[in-house]
Amino acid sequence: MKVALRPFGEHAILIDWPAVNNKDVQREIIAVSAAIQEDLPHLVMETVTTYHSIAVYLNKTVSLQDGLAKLNGLVKASALKTEQNQRVVTVPVCYEGSFALDLEKVATKNQLTTESVISLHTENLYLVNFIGFLPGFPYLTGLDKKLDTPRLETPRQQIPAGSVGIGGAQTGIYPSNSPGGWNIIGKTPLALFDVNQNPPNLLKAGDYIKFESISLQEFRNIAHEVSTGAFHLKTSSL
């Protein structure tokens, strides 16, 4: 797979992959990003990952020439070592009542029943490409095209933490209370970001998510377990 490295300002390098929606590209980006952080901490100040690129910000003492040489070798090596046995995290979601503000709208827009929306949303595995936008917010790929729904014309001023939404061809989970323009179809009782946990993010790049439909009573039970520290996250390997 063709990967291009080029200077990105005076102290940064941009690593570009083909702009295609391809899981092999996404896994390769995740593997390279992890390798940079693990193998080159003395060279790199920060990395910013997107769906098709990684911006690598070098320490001021590192020249672009040295950075390009080191990164070029690392990219070639780590691209061949895409992670095996990826973690699959089960994320329980209640698709009922006030948690599902836009479920009917998503169903109507796509000529589906609400039951079909829930079935399609819980059917697929979603790859966590990277974490960003808000602390703990997972950028996911894997949404069924039948659920593609435009974002709200007027974003809401406040979306509750844990809300699960659809925006265009993406689905995601709001990790904290924030404004937002995605169509809200449910809510998870899990905390995606908690400063008291190590690591604070529940998910990491390279994980897969499997949404699981739960009842309102199950939501309340899990929320209580999460608040008391008694909840055990359900995971498996791919």
N, C-alpha and C positions, 0 to 999 in steps of 0.2 A: 504494500500500500504506500503510495507516494506521500511523503511528509516533507514540508518545507520549513526551514528555519531562517529567520531574518531579523536584523536589528529592529527594535521597537523603541525608538528614543535613544538617549545616551547611555542608559544603564538597564536596558531591558531587551529581551529576545522573545519574539513571537513564534510559537510552533504551530503550524497550520496543517490540518488534515482536510481531505476532500469534503466539500459541503454537501454530504449526502446523509440521509437518515438510515444508518447502517449500524447494527449492533456491534459488528466487529470493530468499526471505527470508535464507537463509544467505549468499548472495553479496552481498546488500545490506549485511548486518551486517559482513562482511569489508571491503567497500569503505569503509564509514563509519569503521570502526576504523582503517584505514590512513590515511584522510584526517585524522582527529583527530591522530594521531601526527605526520603530515607537516606539516599546516597550522597546528596550534595548540599547538606545544611550549611556548610561553611561558605558556599558560593552564593546561595540564594537567600534573599531577604523575604520574598513573598511570591506565591503563584496565584494566578486567577484563571480558573478553568471555565470554559463555555462548552457548547455542544460540539464545536469543531476546532477548538484551539486552546492553547495554554499560553498565557502571558507570564513570562518568568522575569521577575525583578531582581537584578543582581546586587550583591553588596557593592558599595562604592569602591572598594579596593580591587574588585575583579574587572578586568578589561572585557570589552565585547568579544575580542578575538579569543581570549581564553574561555569565556563563557560559551561561545559557539562551538568550540572544539570539544569541550567537556559534554555539553548537551547533545551534540551530534552523536557521539559514541554511546551515550546513555540511551538515547531514543532508539537507536538501532538494536541495542541489547534488550531493553525492557519491553519493546513492542512484541518481542517473540515470547514473552513470559506473561501473557494475559492471565489474570488470576483464575485459579481453578477452585472448585467447591465454594462458589459464592454463597453468602448467607442469604436466606430467604426469611424475611420478617413478616409475621402475620399481624396486620393492623386491623383491629375490630372497629367497625363503623356502624352507627345507628342511623338508618336512613328514614327516620320517622319524624312526624310533626314539625315542631319549630326548628329542628336540626336540619331540615331539608327544604329550605326556603324556595329553592328553584327547581326542585325535582320534577314537578309537573311541567314547568316551562321546558326543561331539557327533553322530557318525554314528548311533549307536543311538537316541539321544533323538529325532532327527529322521527316523528310518526311512530312512536313506540309507547308501550304502556310503562307506568312507573316500575312495575315488577321487572320488565325487560331491561330497563336502564340499570336497575340494581344488579340483575343477573350478569349483564355485560360488564359492568364496572368491577364486579368481584371475580370475573372469570379469568382475566389475564394476570400475568406477572409484570411488574413495572420495575424497570432498572433505574436506580438512583445514579444519575450522571454526575451531579455535584450538589453541594450545599451552598445556598446563597440567598440574596435578596433580603431575607431576615435570618437571624441566627436559628439554625435548625431546619430551615425551609428546604425540602428536597425537590430538585428538578428531576422530573420523571419522564420516561418515555415508555410507551406501550399501550396507550389508550386506544380502544377500538374506534375505528373511523366512524362507526354508526353513532357515536356519542359526541362527535365534534360539534361544539356549540359556541357561538360568538360570545365574547365577554359582554358584561352589562354596559349599556351606553352611558349610564351614570353610576360610577362606583359607589359602594356603600361606605359611609364614614367609619364604620366599625364592624369588623368581622371577628367573632369569638375565636379564641385559641382552640385548635383541634378541628375546626371546620374543614370539610373536604369539598373541594370545588372542581369545576371544569371550566377552562378558559381556552377557547379555540380547540386545538388538537392536543391539549395537555390536561392532566389532572394533577392536583397537588393538595397539600395539607398546610393550613395556616398554623405555625408553631406558637404564635402569640396573638393577642388582640391587636388588630391593625386595620387600616382602610383596605379595601379590595374590590376588584371588579369581576371576580370569577363567579360562576353560577354555583351556589352552595347546594349540595345534594345530600349531605350527611355530616356527622361529627364523630370523631374518635375520642375516647376517654384517655388516651395515652398522652403523655407529655413529650413532645418532640425535642424540647430544649429545656434543660434544668441546670442552672449554674451550680447546684449542690451535688451534681453527679459528675463522675469522671469516667469517660468523657461527657461533656454536657449535652452533646448531640446524640439522640437516640439512634439515628441512621448515619451511614457513611457512604461515600461514593463507592460504587461496586456492589452494594447491597441490592437485593430485589425485595419488592413489597408485594404481598398478597393481601388484598382487602377481604375482610370477612364480615358479612352482615350479622348484626346482633339486635336484639330487642331493646326497648327502652329500659326494662328492668335489668337486663344484662349490662347495659351501659352504666347504670347506677352502681351495680355491684363492682364492676371493674374500676370505675372512678374512685370508689371507696378504697379498693385494694391499692390503687396507685398512690392515693393520698397517705396511706398508712405504711407504704413500703412493702406490702405483702404481695404485690402483683408480680408474676413471673412471665416475662416476655416469651412468646412462642416463636421459636426459630427452627429452621432446618437448613440443609445444604442442597445446593443445586447440582 
